[in-house]
């Protein structure tokens, strides 16, 4: 490293006449300005370094007046002009966001295997339906006996997500509350046994009432639903891309991938053999039903500093399910497309917190 120096020499003939030492104006000297007293100046790179430091102090003051978290490296007197004497490194800190939305979910058809003491069949192209419970968003539902406004958090198919993000890298935990059940009035191909009778053909899953004429091998599967305590928990990663950034806010796109588990408590019902108004019921023990993952695309419209925003999210998910059915099990591949609309909140962002800057930090 090169050391810089500046020598200020007063001629001997004048030193005796100088009554007192005066403050030296280095800026005037280095800028070739007028000097009040005669001096002999020997500059070994000092002025270049001093002027550079002064200009950089102005830059430092400008950055300290912002909340962009700019860090300045110590100033160096460098040997080579090609080297950069000052490095400006943008820094970022972890931010925490909360997302809350209502989800509109479409479930894809798939083959399903149902095994129990009465019902052992494979059904082709089995259909699930969404139970949205959107009526709980309506005030008239809140007024009904046993209901209240806070049920809108749990009853509809909502999604809540907490994320932490730094330098555009976002890690998140999401909790999706799906509600899906057997679509009514299905007529499907099924093969296996029902109450010990061989079946191999197309028939209704739940035969309509036909005057107490239940025939052997007739399917009377009244319900098969995953609605109570049904949740999907996922951990994921995404990256934030600002598409538009203005003083009024920004438009941000966030693609992500996640993996997780689905938990729930299946409930299934069949009409008893030879009966019409008596039922066999099966209630699955609450627990993990399957594992899978999701691909997600989210678009956010944010206010300045992202304290608040609205977003739309599209999610494509696939879960391999195996859980209870009556007194047995059921296996199927659950695929669904979720479309969510909701609000986001910035829970913590260091840049949005006002900090007092010590006066000495503003001095060069």
Secondary structure, DSSP 8 states (H G I E B T S, - for coil): ----EEEEE--HHHHTT--S-----HHHHHTT---SS--EEEEEBHHHHHHHHHHHHHHHHHHHTSSS-EEE------S-TTS-S--EEE----EEEEEEEEEEEEE--EEEEEESSSEEEEEEEE-EEE---GGGGSHHHHTSTT--GGGGGTSS-EEEEEEEEETTEEEEEEEE---EEE-SS-EEEEEEEETTEEEEEEEESB----SS---TT--BEEEEEE-TT-EEEEEEEEEEEEEEEETTEEEEEEEEEEEEEEEE--EEEEE-TT-SS-EEEEE--SEEEEEEEEEEEEEEEE-GGGSEEEEEEEEEEEEEEEEEETTEEEEEEEEEEEEEEEEEEEEE-GGGS-----GGGG--
